[in-house]
Amino acid sequence: MPTDFTATRAAFALPEGMIYLDGNSLGPLPRAAAARLTHAVEKEWGEMLITGWNKAGWMDLPQALGDRIGRLIGAPDGTVVLGDTLSIKVYQALASALELNPGRKIILSDTGNFPSDLYMADGLARTLGQGYALRTVAPEEVEAAITSDVAVLMLTEVDYRTGRKHDMARLIAKAHAAGALVVWDLAHSAGAIPVDVTGADADFAVGCTYKYLNSGPGGPAFIYVAPRLADGVRPALSGWLGHEAPFAFDLDYRPGSGIERMRVGTPPILQMRALEASMDIWDQVEMADVRARSIELTEAFIEGVEGTCPDLTLASPRNPEERGSQVSFRHPEGYAIMQALIARGVIGDFRAPDILRFGFTPLYTTMEDVEGAVAILSEIMATAAWDRPEFRQRAKVT
């Protein structure tokens, strides 16, 4: 049955009069989340207290939710687990992958990767010392840079700035042929585009849940490990919940079986209850339908902006098959233009040095939203309404 996007939109609490095009940075509140959180606070935490770990099933949430996310990324049950932050999961996957490939010391990534991923990789290489190093090349040069000295290829599938999409299956095949492992960051992929980590033969994948998956600010991250690696990989961050028997309180670490060993610290139960409310919506959705609608929305937006705003330059790939579910335009005054848009109720965001970024999330973004955003943006550009001191004042979060 085709996905009913009218029903999914109604499942989100969207402020009246707002056109929200920033779900690629923070997803909106699922209407059911407030009641789910209230129940978790009052009935579980409030009445069960510590017995909630058993009575309310808190301890099982990381893998139960991991299985539900797994459906969206082509991962079988028992291969995805939630917990901690995305940066922690990047570090964990990268360190584990390096250990699986002894004798090689180069981490290869691209200059379009999210800076935090690069920071984690560089920090890990510095900690390891002994010749370990991060090597970065331009996104279009990645394939040619996969040489015999590369231990791990670490990439974000969809570029956070431009939406440019890497060919996952092609790069994995090239990396494996060269003897390298691959870690994928799916922060801008999970819930945005169809992903098939199994079909592509991915080694590791990580991602966050507060963007397209709508778990709320600071929501937990997830990690996937291929079944062929899961029982042999050392988790690198040996947290107590990744132990084979956490409540035996042994002084020696013994990793749990499969994906369970990639758990680290105590899971954020309230955030996971919020994520449950979102996953109830996602359970009704087919990713093929999401992708088809996303392309319709982004194509219409590009056509509208290019037809009315000649001073804006498309920064995203023109071919929809080469981009994720976002569209970016460049302008020297991009920050001020975005602030003017936000003041008019069109919410996107800005990425340095000059990118206006707009996310299109079919679960709640409509063609009317696209038309309204284009009309307001064209008016702002035509009248130079962005050229005001208050729109140039930089906030902490852009």
C-alpha positions, 0 to 999 in steps of 0.5 A: 500500500502506498504511503499516506503522507497526509496521515504522516504529516498529521502525526507531527506537531508543526507550528501554525504558519511555519514552513519547516525545511530543517528536519535534516538538522532537527526533526519536529515533535511527533504528536504522540511523543508528549504522551509517551514521555509523560507516561514514561516520566510519571508511570515508569520513572515515577512509580516504578523507579529503578524497577523500570529497568525490568518492569518497563523493559528499559534495558531492551530498548536499545536493540528493540529500537535498533531493529526498527531502524534496521528496516530503514537501512537494510540491516537484519534484526540483531545488527543495530543497537542504540546508545551514546552520541554519534561522535562516540559511535564514529570513534567506536566503529573506526577504532574497531575497524582499524584493529581488524586491519592490522598492518595498515594505518591510514584512515581515508575520508573526504573534505566534505565529511562532517567536521566532527567525524574528522575530528574524531578520526584525527584524535584517534590517530593521534592517540594511537601514534606509531604512524596512524594518520587521517588522510582527506581528499576532495569528495570526487577524488575518493575512489582514486585515493583508495590505495593499498595503504588504506586501512579504513575508508570513513565517509558520510554518505550524504554531504551535510552541506550540499547533499551530494551523495556518494555511491555506497556500493561502488566505494565499498566494492573498491575498498574491499578489493583494495583490502580496506574496511569501510565505516559509513555515517548515515546521519543524512541518509537514515530516513532520507533515502533508501539505504541497503547496508546488507546489499552493499556489503557495508562493514560498519555504519553509524547515524543519529536519530534526531534528524529525519528519525525525529527523536528530539534534540540530543537523541541517541545514535545507532551503530550497525556491524555486519554479521560476519564481523559482529562476533569477532570485533572488539568494541574499543570502548569497553562499556559495562553494558557491552559486557557479556554479563553486566550485572556480574560486575566482573573486573575483567571485560568480556564482550557480549555477543554480536551487536550487544558488545557495541553498547557502552553506557546507560541508555537515555530512556526518555529520548528512546521513548520519544523515538518510539513515537516517531518509529510508530510513524516510520513503521507505516512508511515505505522508503521507496515512496519517501524517496520518490516524493523527496525527488518531487519536492526538491526538483520543484524547489530548485526549479522555483528558486532558479526561476525567481532568484537569479542571484542564488547559485545551486550548490547541490548536484542537479541530478536528483540521483546524486543528492540526498533529501536536501537542497543547498544554494550559495550566496555571499550573504547567505547567513543574512538571507536565511535569517530573513527567511526565518523571520518570515516563518520559513525555517532552513539553516546556514552552513559556512561559508555561504550555504543556505540549506533546506531539508525536504522530509516527505513525512510532513513537507508538502508541495504547498510548503515548497511553493510558499517557501519559494514565494517568500525567498523570491520576495526577500531577494527581489527587495533585498529584505535581508540587508538589515543589521539584525539579520547579520548578527550571528547567533551561536547556532546557525 
